[in-house]
Amino acid sequence: MRSLKILLLEPDPFQLMALHQMLNAIGIYDVLTAPTLDSAKRSLERRGAVDIAICNPQLKGGDGLALITHLVVRQRARALILLGTVAPSLLADLESLVEDDGVRLLGKLPTPVSAVLMRKLLDTYLSPPRHPLSA
């Protein structure tokens, strides 16, 4: 798989480790892991923007939504994968927020995360956009 830089925000240590190992098994080794919003911001300051950020926008304390807003406003991610169940109203708000600022929303992954679905979303990011044929 092409070299991707991924930021993973997950407060649960077990889930963080499992997702990191899943990404490594897929062939992605440049993974910034963060258990908190502050550690995610510090990683972005040290290592720069990422290709894809992965987080649950409904984390307790609002960390997931705050990270997404930070990524979009500061242009620190090219794409986003949402974890967990996302309320339809929040999803609609997020779609307009990210797409207005050029961030691709690759999709949602229910938890527990499937490696097959994760790989599918990563492949979507790596695929060139399809343009309709001219008539």
C-alpha positions as CSV (number, residue, x, y, z in Angstrom):
1,M,0.0,0.0,0.0
2,R,1.2,3.5,-0.8
3,S,2.7,5.3,2.1
4,L,0.0,7.1,4.1
5,K,0.2,9.2,7.2
6,I,-2.8,8.5,9.5
7,L,-3.8,10.2,12.7
8,L,-5.9,7.9,15.0
9,L,-7.7,9.5,18.0
10,E,-9.0,6.8,20.4
11,P,-9.2,7.2,24.2
12,D,-9.5,3.5,24.9
13,P,-6.0,2.0,25.1
14,F,-7.1,-1.5,23.9
15,Q,-9.0,0.0,20.9
16,L,-6.2,2.3,20.1
17,M,-3.7,-0.6,20.0
18,A,-6.1,-2.8,18.0
19,L,-6.7,-0.1,15.3
20,H,-3.0,0.6,15.2
21,Q,-2.1,-3.0,14.7
22,M,-4.9,-3.3,12.0
23,L,-3.4,-0.4,10.1
24,N,0.1,-2.0,10.3
25,A,-1.3,-5.3,9.1
26,I,-2.8,-3.5,6.1
27,G,0.7,-2.0,5.3
28,I,0.4,1.4,6.9
29,Y,3.2,2.2,9.3
30,D,3.1,6.0,9.6
31,V,0.4,6.1,12.3
32,L,0.1,8.9,14.8
33,T,-1.8,7.6,17.8
34,A,-3.5,9.9,20.3
35,P,-5.6,9.1,23.3
36,T,-6.6,12.7,23.8
37,L,-7.4,15.8,21.8
38,D,-4.3,17.6,23.2
39,S,-2.0,14.7,22.3
40,A,-3.5,14.7,18.8
41,K,-2.8,18.4,18.4
42,R,0.7,18.0,19.6
43,S,1.4,15.2,17.2
44,L,0.1,17.3,14.3
45,E,2.3,20.2,15.4
46,R,5.4,17.9,15.5
47,R,4.7,15.8,12.4
48,G,2.6,18.0,10.2
49,A,-0.6,17.3,8.3
50,V,-2.0,13.8,7.7
51,D,-3.6,12.1,4.8
52,I,-6.4,10.6,6.8
53,A,-7.7,11.2,10.4
54,I,-9.7,8.5,12.1
55,C,-11.9,9.3,15.1
56,N,-15.3,9.0,16.7
57,P,-17.0,12.4,16.4
58,Q,-19.1,11.6,19.4
59,L,-16.4,11.0,22.0
60,K,-17.1,12.0,25.5
61,G,-16.2,15.6,26.2
62,G,-16.5,16.5,22.6
63,D,-12.9,15.6,21.7
64,G,-13.8,13.9,18.4
65,L,-15.8,16.8,17.1
66,A,-13.2,19.3,18.3
67,L,-10.5,17.4,16.5
68,I,-12.5,17.3,13.3
69,T,-13.1,21.0,13.5
70,H,-9.4,21.6,14.2
71,L,-8.3,19.5,11.2
72,V,-10.7,21.2,8.8
73,V,-10.0,24.8,10.0
74,R,-6.3,24.4,10.0
75,Q,-6.2,22.1,6.9
76,R,-4.4,19.3,8.7
77,A,-6.0,16.3,7.0
78,R,-7.0,15.5,3.5
79,A,-9.6,12.9,4.5
80,L,-11.6,11.6,7.4
81,I,-13.0,8.3,8.5
82,L,-15.6,8.3,11.3
83,L,-15.7,5.6,13.9
84,G,-18.7,4.3,15.8
85,T,-22.4,5.2,15.5
86,V,-22.9,8.8,14.3
87,A,-26.3,10.5,14.8
88,P,-27.8,11.4,11.4
89,S,-28.1,15.1,12.2
90,L,-24.4,15.2,13.3
91,L,-23.4,13.3,10.1
92,A,-25.2,15.8,7.9
93,D,-23.4,18.7,9.7
94,L,-20.0,17.0,9.4
95,E,-20.5,16.3,5.7
96,S,-21.2,20.0,5.0
97,L,-18.3,21.1,7.3
98,V,-15.7,18.9,5.7
99,E,-16.8,19.1,2.1
100,D,-17.0,22.9,2.2
101,D,-13.3,23.0,3.1
102,G,-12.1,20.3,0.7
103,V,-11.7,17.4,3.2
104,R,-13.0,14.0,1.9
105,L,-15.3,12.1,4.1
106,L,-14.4,8.6,3.2
107,G,-17.1,6.9,5.3
108,K,-18.0,5.4,8.7
109,L,-16.8,2.3,10.4
110,P,-19.0,0.6,13.0
111,T,-17.2,-0.7,16.0
112,P,-15.7,-3.2,16.4
113,V,-13.9,-2.2,13.2
114,S,-13.6,-4.7,10.4
115,A,-10.2,-4.8,8.6
116,V,-11.9,-5.5,5.3
117,L,-14.0,-2.3,5.6
118,M,-11.0,-0.3,6.8
119,R,-9.1,-1.5,3.8
120,K,-12.0,-0.6,1.5
121,L,-12.1,3.0,2.8
122,L,-8.3,3.4,2.5
123,D,-8.5,2.0,-1.1
124,T,-11.2,4.6,-1.8
125,Y,-8.7,7.4,-0.7
126,L,-6.0,6.0,-2.9
127,S,-8.2,5.5,-6.0
128,P,-8.1,8.3,-8.5
129,P,-11.4,10.2,-8.7
130,R,-13.7,8.8,-11.5
131,H,-14.8,11.4,-14.1
132,P,-17.8,10.6,-16.3
133,L,-17.0,10.0,-19.9
134,S,-17.8,12.8,-22.3
135,A,-20.5,12.1,-24.8
